[in-house]
Amino acid sequence: MATIDIHNLSGEKVGTLDLADEIFGAVNEDLLWEAVKHYRAGQRAGTHKTKGRWEVSGSGKKLWKQKGTGRARIGSIRSPLWRHGYTVHGPQPRSYDYTFPKKKLLGALRSALAAKLADGKLIVVNAFDVKEPKTKDFRKSLNSLKVDATVLVVEEPKHENKNLGLSARNIAGLELLRSNEVHPYHLLKYDRVIFSQPAIEKLQVSLKSSVSKRKHKSGEDEGAKKPTQERRRRARTDKAAEVA
């Protein structure tokens, strides 16, 4: 079982935290790619639009008679073949979002956490004890934790810390999220990730419970298959004995 040091906002080590191997284990890069692709697809505005025949200005009257003029046949000045005409099968507003299995999302979240731990860019603090809403003081705390690039700060969901939000909102390259809002995209987007101890403990419990359910189910399936395989092996043995 891996462990990680716990620091305070002054950068001093105050303890250690055990990390579950089921969560901070192997990294599935393919699953991370799928999760990021799904997140970015949901962020697309999809507001592209071209004008249809009913939206283009112009008369619907036939410009000249069908035959006898020597010119090409034309029905309306709004024809897509003409300049300022409508667009045939052009893009229309749509949503690019699509369903993504929850199990795959949780698996990608575990892989993202494992990747951050392997790179040494996962930081855990005992608590975000911000006494005054001052950006300068919080910036000093980040410097004490050796954070010199973009950073994601994660707090537990039910912890109301207004001073933390006011102190962090004016720092460039910093995003503050609750632990139940964290997506694999966020973990990969920022160079460093800072969790409060309660936040990472709750997240670890929820992710670990999902893994244990899956393993328990797979274990039951394997147990159900063994008797069937044993019966088939015995049947083949008996049949071979009869032939002999």
C-alpha positions as CSV (number, residue, x, y, z in Angstrom):
1,M,0.0,0.0,0.0
2,A,1.4,3.4,-1.0
3,T,1.6,6.3,1.3
4,I,1.7,10.1,0.8
5,D,2.9,12.8,3.1
6,I,0.4,15.3,4.6
7,H,1.5,18.9,4.9
8,N,0.0,22.1,6.3
9,L,-0.3,25.4,4.5
10,S,3.2,26.3,5.7
11,G,4.7,23.4,3.9
12,E,5.5,21.4,7.0
13,K,4.9,17.6,7.2
14,V,2.3,16.7,9.7
15,G,1.6,13.1,8.9
16,T,1.0,10.4,6.3
17,L,-1.9,9.0,4.5
18,D,-2.4,5.4,3.2
19,L,-3.5,5.1,-0.4
20,A,-5.5,2.1,-1.7
21,D,-3.7,0.1,-4.3
22,E,-7.1,-0.4,-6.1
23,I,-7.2,3.3,-6.8
24,F,-3.6,4.4,-7.1
25,G,-2.4,1.5,-9.1
26,A,-2.1,1.0,-12.9
27,V,-2.8,3.8,-15.3
28,N,-5.1,3.1,-18.3
29,E,-4.1,5.7,-20.9
30,D,-6.8,4.6,-23.4
31,L,-9.5,5.1,-20.8
32,L,-8.1,8.6,-19.9
33,W,-8.3,9.5,-23.6
34,E,-11.9,8.4,-23.8
35,A,-12.9,10.4,-20.7
36,V,-11.2,13.6,-21.9
37,K,-12.8,13.2,-25.3
38,H,-16.2,12.8,-23.8
39,Y,-15.7,15.9,-21.5
40,R,-14.6,18.1,-24.3
41,A,-17.4,17.0,-26.5
42,G,-19.9,18.1,-23.8
43,Q,-18.2,21.5,-23.6
44,R,-18.7,22.3,-27.3
45,A,-21.2,25.1,-27.9
46,G,-22.6,23.6,-31.1
47,T,-24.0,26.9,-32.2
48,H,-22.9,26.7,-35.8
49,K,-25.6,27.5,-38.3
50,T,-26.3,28.2,-42.0
51,K,-29.4,29.6,-43.5
52,G,-32.0,27.4,-45.1
53,R,-34.2,28.2,-48.0
54,W,-36.9,29.7,-45.8
55,E,-34.4,32.0,-44.1
56,V,-32.7,33.6,-47.1
57,S,-34.1,37.0,-48.2
58,G,-35.4,37.2,-51.8
59,S,-38.5,36.7,-53.9
60,G,-39.8,33.2,-54.6
61,K,-41.1,34.3,-58.0
62,K,-39.7,32.5,-61.1
63,L,-37.2,34.9,-62.7
64,W,-38.0,33.9,-66.3
65,K,-40.0,31.4,-68.2
66,Q,-38.8,27.8,-68.3
67,K,-38.1,27.5,-72.1
68,G,-37.3,29.7,-75.0
69,T,-34.8,32.2,-73.4
70,G,-31.6,30.2,-74.0
71,R,-30.7,30.5,-70.4
72,A,-30.5,27.8,-67.7
73,R,-33.7,26.9,-65.9
74,I,-34.1,28.7,-62.6
75,G,-36.9,28.7,-60.1
76,S,-35.9,31.2,-57.4
77,I,-33.3,33.8,-56.7
78,R,-32.7,32.0,-53.4
79,S,-31.3,28.9,-55.2
80,P,-28.2,27.3,-53.6
81,L,-26.5,27.5,-56.9
82,W,-26.5,31.3,-56.8
83,R,-24.6,33.8,-54.7
84,H,-26.4,34.7,-51.5
85,G,-28.5,31.6,-51.9
86,Y,-29.3,29.1,-49.1
87,T,-27.0,26.3,-48.1
88,V,-27.9,22.7,-48.8
89,H,-27.5,20.3,-45.8
90,G,-25.5,22.9,-43.9
91,P,-24.6,22.6,-40.2
92,Q,-27.4,23.3,-37.7
93,P,-27.3,23.9,-33.9
94,R,-26.7,20.6,-32.1
95,S,-25.3,19.1,-28.9
96,Y,-22.1,17.0,-29.2
97,D,-22.6,15.4,-25.8
98,Y,-23.1,11.6,-25.7
99,T,-23.5,9.0,-23.0
100,F,-20.5,7.7,-21.2
101,P,-20.6,4.7,-18.9
102,K,-20.2,5.6,-15.2
103,K,-17.9,2.6,-14.6
104,K,-15.6,3.9,-17.3
105,L,-15.6,7.4,-15.9
106,L,-14.7,6.1,-12.4
107,G,-12.0,4.0,-13.9
108,A,-10.6,7.0,-15.7
109,L,-10.7,9.0,-12.4
110,R,-8.7,6.3,-10.7
111,S,-6.2,6.3,-13.6
112,A,-5.8,10.1,-13.4
113,L,-5.2,10.0,-9.7
114,A,-2.6,7.2,-10.1
115,A,-0.9,9.2,-12.9
116,K,-0.6,12.3,-10.7
117,L,0.8,10.2,-7.8
118,A,3.3,8.5,-10.1
119,D,4.5,11.9,-11.4
120,G,4.9,13.3,-7.8
121,K,2.4,16.1,-8.5
122,L,-0.3,15.1,-6.0
123,I,-0.2,17.1,-2.8
124,V,-2.3,16.6,0.4
125,V,-2.8,19.2,3.1
126,N,-4.5,18.6,6.4
127,A,-6.9,21.4,6.0
128,F,-7.3,24.7,4.1
129,D,-7.3,26.9,7.2
130,V,-7.5,30.3,5.5
131,K,-8.3,32.8,8.3
132,E,-8.5,35.9,6.1
133,P,-9.6,36.4,2.5
134,K,-6.2,37.5,1.3
135,T,-4.8,36.4,-2.1
136,K,-1.3,37.3,-1.1
137,D,-1.3,35.0,2.0
138,F,-2.7,32.1,0.0
139,R,-0.1,32.7,-2.7
140,K,2.6,32.4,0.0
141,S,1.0,29.0,1.1
142,L,1.2,27.7,-2.5
143,N,4.9,28.8,-2.7
144,S,5.5,26.9,0.6
145,L,4.0,23.8,-1.1
146,K,6.3,24.3,-4.1
147,V,3.5,25.1,-6.5
148,D,4.9,27.3,-9.3
149,A,2.6,26.3,-12.1
150,T,-1.1,25.7,-12.7
151,V,-2.9,24.0,-9.8
152,L,-6.2,22.4,-9.0
153,V,-7.4,22.8,-5.4
154,V,-10.0,20.3,-4.2
155,E,-12.0,20.7,-1.0
156,E,-14.6,18.4,0.5
157,P,-18.2,19.0,-0.7
158,K,-19.9,20.1,2.5
159,H,-17.1,22.3,3.8
160,E,-18.1,26.0,3.6
161,N,-14.9,28.0,3.4
162,K,-15.7,31.4,1.9
163,N,-12.2,32.7,2.7
164,L,-10.7,30.0,0.6
165,G,-12.8,30.9,-2.4
166,L,-12.1,34.6,-2.0
167,S,-8.4,34.1,-1.6
168,A,-8.0,31.7,-4.6
169,R,-10.3,33.3,-7.2
170,N,-7.8,36.0,-8.3
171,I,-4.8,33.6,-8.8
172,A,-4.1,32.9,-12.4
173,G,-3.9,29.2,-13.3
174,L,-5.8,28.1,-10.2
175,E,-9.2,26.4,-10.1
176,L,-11.1,25.4,-7.0
177,L,-13.5,22.4,-7.1
178,R,-15.4,20.2,-4.7
179,S,-14.3,16.5,-4.6
180,N,-17.6,15.4,-6.1
181,E,-17.0,17.7,-9.1
182,V,-13.6,16.5,-10.0
183,H,-13.3,15.0,-13.5
184,P,-10.3,13.2,-15.0
185,Y,-10.0,16.2,-17.4
186,H,-9.3,18.5,-14.5
187,L,-6.6,16.3,-13.1
188,L,-4.8,16.1,-16.4
189,K,-5.3,19.8,-17.3
190,Y,-3.4,21.2,-14.3
191,D,0.2,20.6,-13.4
192,R,-0.4,20.1,-9.7
193,V,-3.4,18.9,-7.6
194,I,-3.9,19.8,-4.0
195,F,-6.4,17.8,-2.0
196,S,-7.5,18.5,1.6
197,Q,-7.2,15.4,3.7
198,P,-11.0,15.0,4.2
199,A,-11.6,15.5,0.5
200,I,-9.2,12.8,-0.7
201,E,-10.4,10.4,2.0
202,K,-14.0,10.7,1.0
203,L,-13.1,10.4,-2.7
204,Q,-11.0,7.3,-2.0
205,V,-13.8,5.6,-0.1
206,S,-16.3,6.2,-2.9
207,L,-13.9,5.0,-5.6
208,K,-12.8,2.0,-3.5
209,S,-16.4,0.9,-3.0
210,S,-17.0,0.9,-6.7
211,V,-14.0,-1.3,-7.3
212,S,-14.9,-3.7,-4.6
213,K,-18.4,-4.2,-6.0
214,R,-16.9,-5.0,-9.4
215,K,-14.4,-7.4,-8.0
216,H,-17.1,-9.1,-5.9
217,K,-19.3,-9.5,-8.9
218,S,-16.5,-11.0,-11.0
219,G,-15.6,-13.4,-8.2
220,E,-19.2,-14.6,-8.1
221,D,-19.2,-15.1,-11.9
222,E,-16.0,-17.1,-11.7
223,G,-17.4,-19.2,-8.9
224,A,-20.5,-19.9,-11.0
225,K,-18.5,-21.0,-14.0
226,K,-16.2,-23.5,-12.1
227,P,-18.9,-26.2,-11.4
228,T,-20.0,-26.0,-15.1
229,Q,-16.5,-26.5,-16.3
230,E,-16.0,-29.3,-13.9
231,R,-19.1,-31.1,-15.1
232,R,-18.0,-30.7,-18.7
233,R,-14.6,-32.2,-17.9
234,R,-16.1,-35.2,-16.2
235,A,-18.5,-35.8,-19.1
236,R,-15.7,-35.8,-21.5
237,T,-13.7,-38.2,-19.3
238,D,-16.8,-40.6,-19.0
239,K,-17.4,-40.5,-22.7
240,A,-13.8,-41.4,-23.5
241,A,-14.0,-44.3,-21.0
242,E,-17.1,-45.7,-22.7
243,V,-15.5,-45.5,-26.2
244,A,-12.4,-47.3,-24.9
